[in-house]
Amino acid sequence: NNIKNGIYPAPLQSLWAIVALLAAVHFAKYGIVHKIIDRLVLLFLPGTTLLWQLIACTVFGLVVWLSLIYSVRYTLKLMLMYKGWMYEQRGKGRVISIHTRIWFLFVKIFSGGTRPMLYSFQGSLPRLPLPSLKDTMEHYLRSVRPLLTDEKYSRMVKLAEEFERGIGAKLQRYLFLKSWWATNYVSDWWEEYVYLRGRSPLVVNSNFYGIDAILINPLQTQAARAATVINICLQFRRLIERQELEPILIQGIVPLCSWQYERVFNTTRVPGIETDRIVHYTDSNHIIVYHKGRYFKVFIYFRGRILKPCEIEVQLEQILSNDSAPAKGEEKLAALTAGERSAWAQTRQEFFFKGVNRQSLDAIEKAAFVVALDDFPYEFDKEDPSKLDRYGQILLHGKGYDRWFDKSFTLCIGSNGRVGFNAEHSWADAPVMSHMWEYIIATEFENGKARPVIGLSSYSLCLYQR
């Protein structure tokens, strides 16, 4: 699949078609192709037998094939730089301009006729455009104008002009260089300075939640619904690992960057004194289940295959029926992930650097994801909106110690079978989690487990490589 993504939109079979065509032209001794292949045989190969001529045809065909592929990909990248389609009016009585319709047609042609895979368009996404320093300063002054008095704004204009003539020009040159060697010159800074350097608690400030499709009639047995959703999550992870998931395409044609999908699973945010870091593990063969103050390590594979929902349900039933008391400090351990980041980092260094604590923390952080089996229901009532508010509060922060806020996401299951998730924000934008959540709800519906009415929205769409 790496090869398929690398050569998209051309199918692999096209290589053999081009080699066969060039070999036929060569052996017919026709045109410049025959001369080039003859030249290759004489200069670089030890003989002129039929075998060596076929090898020369294959090598030359490979070069021609790769040249065509990268020409198409670069052309598609140039076309995707056009953003006029965003501003076209749509709806009843509206007509899209002729140049946008022509652009749509050519993008469709150059995108190929085969079904794209998760990373098929990564090499065709345009780089994030770098605005000029003058435009940046104009936008800055426009944004601060409503916040300043006339006197303060006049002073800000002078400071902006001074910056533009001085160090700003030097910084712009550095940024220009970075924009050429980085696929996105702002994403690493954005991730670090907007998210990872923040010392405030993740709860409310960073983490977000997703709610169940509220107009459904789901499985009301907690273990059964949890097992079903866990199994679908693992299917989604397998699609990502095999790169078989289809990328998000706006209007079915404009691709979004898929890089963030790599970190949906097996990912955790590790606290630091000054800045956190995101750690992603290539694989994980277990999940962590939290119930009534206790953490359980649940394996999700058997002989190389994903466990079936019924097999996962058996393990969850054992956890729900287990009435053992939590170990000392275990019940509210996750409150550390809900507090100030520097305090959590210091505690981690002092108490979790070796022994059983280190092993237990590794088990949690290296898990595919965390599951919280709550001992109370998640309720929704059209006549009582406060229940939906309470539902959201439970998913957003719970009790403050029953969600592992550092993990990429915690899957939350109510005692009545309702589900939701709490997701850490720094590793990806919301559309990635929205995509997974929509996949879970839709797959559950297709399997006959529920009758949903789905209404999902997403934001912060990434049209450039992140």
Backbone torsions as a table, in degrees:
resi	resn	phi	psi	omega
1	ASN	NA	-30.7	173.1
2	ASN	-59.5	-41.6	178.9
3	ILE	-65.8	-44.5	-180.0
4	LYS	-60.5	-42.4	178.1
5	ASN	-67.1	-35.4	-178.0
6	GLY	-69.7	-26.9	-177.6
7	ILE	-106.8	2.4	-180.0
8	TYR	-59.1	138.7	15.0
9	PRO	-94.6	8.3	-178.6
10	ALA	-82.1	134.8	172.7
11	PRO	-75.1	155.3	-178.3
12	LEU	-61.6	-30.4	-178.7
13	GLN	-64.0	-23.7	-179.2
14	SER	-64.4	-26.4	177.1
15	LEU	-61.5	-47.4	-176.8
16	TRP	-68.4	-31.6	177.1
17	ALA	-65.0	-42.7	179.8
18	ILE	-68.4	-41.6	178.3
19	VAL	-61.5	-44.3	179.8
20	ALA	-63.1	-40.2	179.9
21	LEU	-65.3	-45.0	179.9
22	LEU	-66.3	-37.8	177.8
23	ALA	-64.3	-40.6	178.9
24	ALA	-63.8	-42.5	178.7
25	VAL	-65.7	-39.7	-179.3
26	HIS	-64.1	-49.8	-176.6
27	PHE	-71.8	-17.1	172.1
28	ALA	-82.2	-6.1	178.9
29	LYS	55.0	52.7	-175.2
30	TYR	-120.2	128.2	167.8
31	GLY	69.3	-164.1	-173.5
32	ILE	-71.1	-25.9	178.9
33	VAL	-60.5	-44.5	179.0
34	HIS	-60.9	-40.1	-179.4
35	LYS	-67.6	-41.6	-179.5
36	ILE	-65.2	-44.3	-178.3
37	ILE	-67.9	-39.8	175.4
38	ASP	-59.4	-40.6	179.7
39	ARG	-64.4	-41.0	177.8
40	LEU	-61.7	-42.8	-179.3
41	VAL	-63.2	-44.4	-176.4
42	LEU	-71.0	-37.4	-173.6
43	LEU	-87.6	-35.3	-168.4
44	PHE	-119.2	-13.2	-176.2
45	LEU	-111.9	150.9	-173.4
46	PRO	-77.6	-7.9	-178.3
47	GLY	-154.1	172.9	-179.1
48	THR	-118.3	20.8	179.8
49	THR	-69.2	172.3	-179.2
50	LEU	-58.8	-40.1	-178.7
51	LEU	-61.1	-46.3	-178.3
52	TRP	-68.4	-32.1	176.4
53	GLN	-67.9	-37.9	175.8
54	LEU	-65.8	-38.5	177.0
55	ILE	-63.1	-42.5	178.6
56	ALA	-63.1	-40.4	176.8
57	CYS	-61.9	-40.5	-179.8
58	THR	-65.7	-45.7	-179.8
59	VAL	-62.6	-47.2	-179.7
60	PHE	-64.3	-38.8	177.3
61	GLY	-63.2	-38.8	178.4
62	LEU	-63.3	-42.5	178.9
63	VAL	-63.4	-45.8	179.0
64	VAL	-62.8	-43.3	-178.7
65	TRP	-62.0	-47.8	179.0
66	LEU	-64.1	-37.7	178.6
67	SER	-62.5	-41.9	178.5
68	LEU	-65.7	-43.0	-179.1
69	ILE	-60.6	-49.7	-176.1
70	TYR	-71.8	-25.9	173.0
71	SER	-66.1	-43.5	178.3
72	VAL	-64.6	-43.9	-178.5
73	ARG	-64.6	-40.2	-179.7
74	TYR	-69.9	-37.2	176.0
75	THR	-62.9	-42.4	177.4
76	LEU	-63.0	-39.0	177.5
77	LYS	-61.5	-42.6	177.9
78	LEU	-63.3	-40.6	-179.3
79	MET	-68.1	-34.6	-179.2
80	LEU	-72.4	-9.3	174.4
81	MET	-71.2	-20.0	179.1
82	TYR	-71.8	126.9	-178.2
83	LYS	-119.2	9.3	-179.7
84	GLY	-62.0	-25.1	-179.0
85	TRP	-62.7	-24.4	-179.3
86	MET	-66.0	-29.6	-171.2
87	TYR	-100.5	5.5	177.1
88	GLU	-73.7	133.7	177.2
89	GLN	-75.5	137.1	-178.7
90	ARG	-127.5	161.1	179.8
91	GLY	121.9	-176.7	-176.5
92	LYS	-63.3	129.2	178.6
93	GLY	82.9	-2.6	179.3
94	ARG	-95.4	146.9	-179.9
95	VAL	-125.9	126.2	177.3
96	ILE	-74.8	139.9	-176.5
97	SER	-62.0	155.3	-176.3
98	ILE	-64.8	-38.2	-178.3
99	HIS	-69.2	-31.5	176.7
100	THR	-71.3	-37.2	177.7
101	ARG	-66.4	-38.9	175.7
102	ILE	-64.4	-41.2	178.5
103	TRP	-61.0	-44.9	178.3
104	PHE	-58.0	-42.5	-178.5
105	LEU	-62.1	-46.7	-178.5
106	PHE	-69.5	-36.2	175.9
107	VAL	-62.3	-41.1	179.2
108	LYS	-63.9	-41.0	-179.9
109	ILE	-64.9	-47.4	-177.0
110	PHE	-76.2	-12.8	176.1
111	SER	-79.7	-10.2	175.8
112	GLY	86.0	166.8	-178.0
113	GLY	-97.6	-7.8	-179.2
114	THR	-87.4	157.6	-179.7
115	ARG	-70.1	125.3	-179.5
116	PRO	-71.2	150.3	174.8
117	MET	-103.4	179.8	-169.3
118	LEU	-53.9	-44.0	-175.5
119	TYR	-109.1	20.3	-176.1
120	SER	-61.9	-35.0	-174.5
121	PHE	-97.1	2.4	-174.5
122	GLN	-59.0	-38.8	-179.5
123	GLY	-77.6	-7.5	-178.5
124	SER	-106.7	-4.6	-179.8
125	LEU	-73.5	136.3	179.6
126	PRO	-72.2	156.4	174.5
127	ARG	-72.5	153.2	177.5
128	LEU	-64.5	123.3	-177.9
129	PRO	-67.5	143.6	-179.0
130	LEU	-100.1	115.3	178.2
131	PRO	-70.8	155.3	177.2
132	SER	-69.7	159.4	179.5
133	LEU	-62.2	-38.3	179.9
134	LYS	-62.1	-44.7	178.1
135	ASP	-63.4	-39.7	179.9
136	THR	-61.1	-45.2	-178.8
137	MET	-67.8	-36.9	177.9
138	GLU	-63.9	-42.7	178.4
139	HIS	-66.7	-37.0	179.4
140	TYR	-63.7	-48.5	-179.2
141	LEU	-62.7	-37.0	178.9
142	ARG	-65.4	-35.4	-177.7
143	SER	-74.6	-31.3	-177.5
144	VAL	-91.1	-12.3	-175.4
145	ARG	-56.0	-44.3	-179.1
146	PRO	-67.5	-14.7	-175.3
147	LEU	-95.2	-10.6	-172.1
148	LEU	-118.8	149.9	171.7
149	THR	-72.6	168.8	-179.9
150	ASP	-58.6	-42.1	-178.3
151	GLU	-65.0	-46.6	-179.2
152	LYS	-68.9	-34.4	178.6
153	TYR	-67.1	-39.6	177.2
154	SER	-60.2	-41.0	177.8
155	ARG	-65.6	-38.8	179.9
156	MET	-65.8	-35.2	177.3
157	VAL	-62.7	-42.6	178.9
158	LYS	-64.4	-42.1	178.5
159	LEU	-63.8	-39.2	178.8
160	ALA	-64.7	-42.3	178.0
161	GLU	-64.2	-39.6	178.4
162	GLU	-64.9	-41.8	178.1
163	PHE	-64.4	-42.2	-177.8
164	GLU	-64.7	-37.1	179.2
165	ARG	-80.1	-22.4	-174.0
166	GLY	-102.6	-115.8	-172.7
167	ILE	-67.3	-22.7	-179.8
168	GLY	-58.9	-39.5	179.7
169	ALA	-64.4	-38.5	179.1
170	LYS	-67.3	-44.1	179.2
171	LEU	-64.6	-35.1	178.3
172	GLN	-62.9	-38.3	178.0
173	ARG	-64.9	-41.9	177.1
174	TYR	-62.5	-41.5	-179.6
175	LEU	-66.4	-35.3	177.5
176	PHE	-62.7	-42.8	178.2
177	LEU	-63.7	-42.4	-179.9
178	LYS	-65.3	-35.0	-179.2
179	SER	-64.5	-17.8	179.1
180	TRP	-89.7	-33.2	-179.2
181	TRP	-99.1	-6.9	175.8
182	ALA	-111.3	139.9	179.0
183	THR	-66.5	-30.0	175.7
184	ASN	-143.9	111.2	-170.6
185	TYR	-72.9	-8.7	-175.4
186	VAL	-112.4	-18.8	-169.0
187	SER	-65.1	-40.2	-179.3
188	ASP	-67.4	-39.4	176.3
189	TRP	-67.5	-41.1	179.0
190	TRP	-60.0	-46.5	-179.0
191	GLU	-61.8	-42.9	-176.2
192	GLU	-75.7	-51.4	-170.6
193	TYR	-85.4	-26.8	177.6
194	VAL	-84.6	-34.8	-175.7
195	TYR	-111.9	-63.8	-165.8
196	LEU	-69.8	-27.2	178.3
197	ARG	-85.6	-7.0	176.4
198	GLY	-66.4	130.7	-177.7
199	ARG	-99.7	-2.2	179.6
200	SER	-74.7	159.2	177.3
201	PRO	-58.6	146.9	179.3
202	LEU	-70.1	-32.2	-178.1
203	VAL	-59.2	129.4	179.1
204	VAL	71.2	-44.0	-177.0
205	ASN	-73.3	-32.3	-176.2
206	SER	-128.1	-50.5	-174.4
207	ASN	-67.5	150.1	176.7
208	PHE	-131.8	173.1	-176.5
209	TYR	-133.1	161.9	174.0
210	GLY	-129.2	141.2	-172.8
211	ILE	-108.7	160.3	177.7
212	ASP	-65.5	158.6	170.4
213	ALA	-69.1	106.4	-163.8
214	ILE	-73.5	-18.5	-178.7
215	LEU	-98.4	42.0	179.3
216	ILE	-119.4	167.8	174.5
217	ASN	-117.5	82.1	-172.7
218	PRO	-79.2	176.2	169.0
219	LEU	-59.6	129.7	-176.7
220	GLN	-97.6	1.2	173.9
221	THR	-88.5	120.7	-172.0
222	GLN	-57.8	-49.4	-177.1
223	ALA	-64.3	-39.7	-178.5
224	ALA	-66.7	-46.1	179.9
225	ARG	-65.5	-42.0	179.7
226	ALA	-61.6	-43.9	-179.3
227	ALA	-63.1	-40.5	179.1
228	THR	-62.6	-48.3	-177.6
229	VAL	-67.1	-39.9	177.9
230	ILE	-60.8	-44.9	179.2
231	ASN	-61.5	-41.2	179.0
232	ILE	-67.0	-38.1	175.1
233	CYS	-57.6	-42.5	-179.0
234	LEU	-69.7	-33.2	173.5
235	GLN	-63.7	-40.6	178.7
236	PHE	-64.2	-40.7	177.7
237	ARG	-62.0	-40.0	179.3
238	ARG	-64.3	-38.7	176.6
239	LEU	-61.8	-38.2	177.8
240	ILE	-68.1	-46.5	-178.2
241	GLU	-61.5	-38.1	179.1
242	ARG	-87.2	-1.2	178.6
243	GLN	61.8	27.0	-176.9
244	GLU	-91.4	-9.1	179.5
245	LEU	-69.5	138.7	177.4
246	GLU	-76.4	138.4	179.2
247	PRO	-71.1	160.2	175.7
248	ILE	-74.9	126.6	178.9
249	LEU	-120.8	119.3	176.7
250	ILE	-70.7	128.7	-176.5
251	GLN	54.9	25.6	177.0
252	GLY	73.0	12.4	-175.0
253	ILE	-143.0	-33.8	-176.3
254	VAL	-94.5	113.9	-173.9
255	PRO	-79.7	149.4	171.9
256	LEU	-104.6	157.2	179.1
257	CYS	-64.5	133.7	-177.1
258	SER	-105.9	6.1	-173.3
259	TRP	-60.4	-34.2	-174.7
260	GLN	-66.5	-19.1	-179.0
261	TYR	-62.4	-24.5	-179.0
262	GLU	-58.1	-28.2	-171.0
263	ARG	-107.4	16.3	177.7
264	VAL	-62.7	-43.1	-176.5
265	PHE	-115.2	163.3	175.1
266	ASN	58.4	34.3	-173.2
267	THR	-130.3	141.7	176.6
268	THR	-145.2	152.8	175.5
269	ARG	-97.2	115.7	-176.1
270	VAL	-95.5	125.6	-176.6
271	PRO	-71.8	150.3	174.4
272	GLY	-135.5	166.3	-178.5
273	ILE	-65.0	-46.0	-178.2
274	GLU	-105.7	-34.4	180.0
275	THR	-149.1	144.9	176.3
276	ASP	-83.5	173.0	173.9
277	ARG	-141.2	150.4	178.8
278	ILE	-96.9	124.9	-179.7
279	VAL	-113.6	124.7	178.7
280	HIS	-118.4	129.6	178.1
281	TYR	-99.9	141.2	-174.8
282	THR	-63.5	-29.8	-179.5
283	ASP	-157.3	161.3	175.3
284	SER	-151.2	135.5	-177.4
285	ASN	-106.9	17.3	179.6
286	HIS	-149.3	163.0	169.2
287	ILE	-121.9	166.1	176.3
288	ILE	-112.3	131.0	179.3
289	VAL	-114.4	128.6	178.7
290	TYR	-108.9	128.8	178.8
291	HIS	-150.7	123.4	177.0
292	LYS	49.1	47.0	173.3
293	GLY	83.9	4.0	-178.3
294	ARG	-120.4	145.8	178.8
295	TYR	-106.3	132.8	179.7
296	PHE	-124.8	135.7	175.8
297	LYS	-93.2	115.6	-175.4
298	VAL	-115.1	121.6	-180.0
299	PHE	-79.1	145.0	-171.6
300	ILE	-118.6	3.3	178.2
301	TYR	-123.7	149.9	170.0
302	PHE	-140.8	115.9	-178.7
303	ARG	52.7	43.1	173.9
304	GLY	83.5	0.9	178.9
305	ARG	-116.1	156.1	176.9
306	ILE	-71.1	137.7	177.7
307	LEU	-62.4	143.2	176.5
308	LYS	-73.7	158.5	178.9
309	PRO	-53.6	-40.1	-178.8
310	CYS	-65.5	-33.5	179.0
311	GLU	-72.4	-37.2	175.8
312	ILE	-68.4	-38.3	-178.2
313	GLU	-61.3	-38.4	179.0
314	VAL	-59.2	-44.2	179.9
315	GLN	-66.2	-39.8	179.9
316	LEU	-67.6	-36.5	177.3
317	GLU	-62.3	-38.5	177.8
318	GLN	-64.5	-37.9	178.6
319	ILE	-66.7	-45.0	-178.8
320	LEU	-64.5	-31.3	-179.3
321	SER	-88.7	-5.2	179.7
322	ASN	-78.8	119.8	-176.9
323	ASP	-108.0	21.0	178.8
324	SER	-68.6	151.8	-178.7
325	ALA	-80.8	149.1	176.6
326	PRO	-64.0	151.0	173.7
327	ALA	-67.9	163.9	-179.0
328	LYS	-60.9	123.4	179.2
329	GLY	83.1	-4.1	-175.1
330	GLU	-76.6	-40.6	-170.8
331	GLU	-58.6	-44.0	-174.7
332	LYS	-108.2	23.1	-178.2
333	LEU	-59.3	-40.4	-176.4
334	ALA	-66.8	-11.5	175.7
335	ALA	-61.3	-24.4	176.2
336	LEU	-62.5	-36.4	179.4
337	THR	-75.2	-12.8	-179.4
338	ALA	-95.2	-6.7	-175.6
339	GLY	-96.3	-167.8	177.6
340	GLU	-59.5	139.1	-172.9
341	ARG	-67.8	-39.5	-179.2
342	SER	-66.3	-39.3	178.7
343	ALA	-64.4	-40.4	178.2
344	TRP	-65.8	-38.2	178.8
345	ALA	-64.7	-42.7	178.9
346	GLN	-65.4	-42.8	177.7
347	THR	-62.5	-39.7	179.3
348	ARG	-61.9	-45.1	-179.6
349	GLN	-66.3	-34.2	-175.0
350	GLU	-82.3	-38.8	-170.5
351	PHE	-115.9	-9.4	-174.2
352	PHE	-124.2	29.1	-176.9
353	PHE	-96.4	-8.3	178.5
354	LYS	-160.7	172.0	174.2
355	GLY	72.1	-155.8	-176.6
356	VAL	-63.2	-37.9	179.2
357	ASN	-60.4	-41.7	178.9
358	ARG	-64.1	-44.4	179.8
359	GLN	-64.1	-41.4	-179.7
360	SER	-66.4	-42.4	179.0
361	LEU	-64.9	-39.9	177.2
362	ASP	-60.9	-40.5	-179.7
363	ALA	-60.8	-39.6	179.9
364	ILE	-71.6	-48.3	-174.1
365	GLU	-72.2	-26.3	179.5
366	LYS	-92.4	3.1	178.1
367	ALA	-70.5	155.6	176.5
368	ALA	-61.5	-42.5	174.0
369	PHE	-168.3	175.7	-178.7
370	VAL	-111.3	142.0	176.8
371	VAL	-118.2	129.1	176.8
372	ALA	-110.0	114.0	176.5
373	LEU	-93.8	97.9	-177.9
374	ASP	-78.0	153.3	-178.0
375	ASP	-101.9	27.5	176.8
376	PHE	-144.0	157.3	-175.0
377	PRO	-81.9	154.2	168.7
378	TYR	-100.2	118.0	-170.0
379	GLU	-114.4	149.7	173.3
380	PHE	-140.4	134.0	179.4
381	ASP	-144.5	120.4	-178.7
382	LYS	-60.7	-24.6	-179.4
383	GLU	-86.5	-11.0	-177.4
384	ASP	-135.3	88.2	-177.4
385	PRO	-60.8	-22.2	-178.6
386	SER	-63.5	-26.7	178.5
387	LYS	-68.1	-36.6	176.7
388	LEU	-68.9	-37.4	174.9
389	ASP	-60.3	-44.3	179.6
390	ARG	-63.9	-39.0	177.6
391	TYR	-57.3	-48.8	179.5
392	GLY	-63.8	-39.3	179.1
393	GLN	-63.3	-40.1	179.1
394	ILE	-60.6	-44.1	-178.0
395	LEU	-72.7	-34.5	-176.5
396	LEU	-71.1	-41.9	-176.6
397	HIS	-139.4	-12.1	-179.6
398	GLY	55.7	-135.2	176.4
399	LYS	-92.6	2.1	-178.4
400	GLY	89.5	-12.2	-180.0
401	TYR	-135.6	8.4	-178.5
402	ASP	-114.4	18.5	172.5
403	ARG	-131.7	135.6	176.1
404	TRP	-90.0	92.2	-168.6
405	PHE	-67.8	-15.8	179.1
406	ASP	-77.8	-24.3	-176.9
407	LYS	-70.4	156.0	179.3
408	SER	-53.6	-41.3	170.7
409	PHE	-159.9	151.4	173.6
410	THR	-113.8	123.6	178.2
411	LEU	-85.3	123.3	-175.0
412	CYS	-109.5	131.5	-177.8
413	ILE	-125.8	121.7	176.4
414	GLY	-79.0	163.9	-177.5
415	SER	-67.0	-17.8	178.6
416	ASN	-97.5	10.0	176.4
417	GLY	92.2	-7.2	175.0
418	ARG	-66.8	148.7	-176.6
419	VAL	-129.5	168.9	175.0
420	GLY	-174.6	-177.9	177.4
421	PHE	-143.5	155.8	170.4
422	ASN	-120.2	122.6	-173.3
423	ALA	-120.6	139.0	172.4
424	GLU	-78.0	143.8	-165.5
425	HIS	-96.0	-23.8	-167.7
426	SER	-68.7	-27.0	-174.1
427	TRP	-79.5	-18.3	-178.0
428	ALA	-165.8	165.5	174.0
429	ASP	-85.8	165.6	-173.6
430	ALA	-60.2	-34.2	-178.5
431	PRO	-57.5	-27.7	-179.3
432	VAL	-67.3	-49.9	177.5
433	MET	-66.3	-35.8	177.8
434	SER	-61.4	-39.8	178.8
435	HIS	-62.5	-46.6	-179.9
436	MET	-64.1	-41.2	-177.4
437	TRP	-67.7	-39.3	176.1
438	GLU	-63.3	-39.5	177.9
439	TYR	-61.5	-41.6	-179.3
440	ILE	-63.9	-50.1	-177.9
441	ILE	-63.4	-44.1	-177.7
442	ALA	-67.4	-41.2	179.6
443	THR	-65.2	-40.4	178.0
444	GLU	-62.4	-38.9	177.8
445	PHE	-65.6	-44.5	-179.1
446	GLU	-63.3	-31.1	179.3
447	ASN	-82.9	1.6	176.0
448	GLY	79.6	21.7	-177.9
449	LYS	-92.5	-13.8	-177.0
450	ALA	-159.0	170.1	176.9
451	ARG	-124.3	85.1	-171.6
452	PRO	-90.3	156.3	164.2
453	VAL	-119.7	105.6	-168.5
454	ILE	-94.9	136.0	172.4
455	GLY	-141.4	94.4	-176.2
456	LEU	-115.0	145.7	173.8
457	SER	-134.5	158.9	179.2
458	SER	-140.8	165.7	-176.7
459	TYR	-143.6	179.2	176.2
460	SER	55.3	47.7	-178.2
461	LEU	-67.8	136.3	-176.8
462	CYS	-103.2	106.4	179.8
463	LEU	-88.5	-5.8	-178.9
464	TYR	-120.0	166.8	177.4
465	GLN	-67.7	137.8	-178.3
466	ARG	-100.7	NA	NA
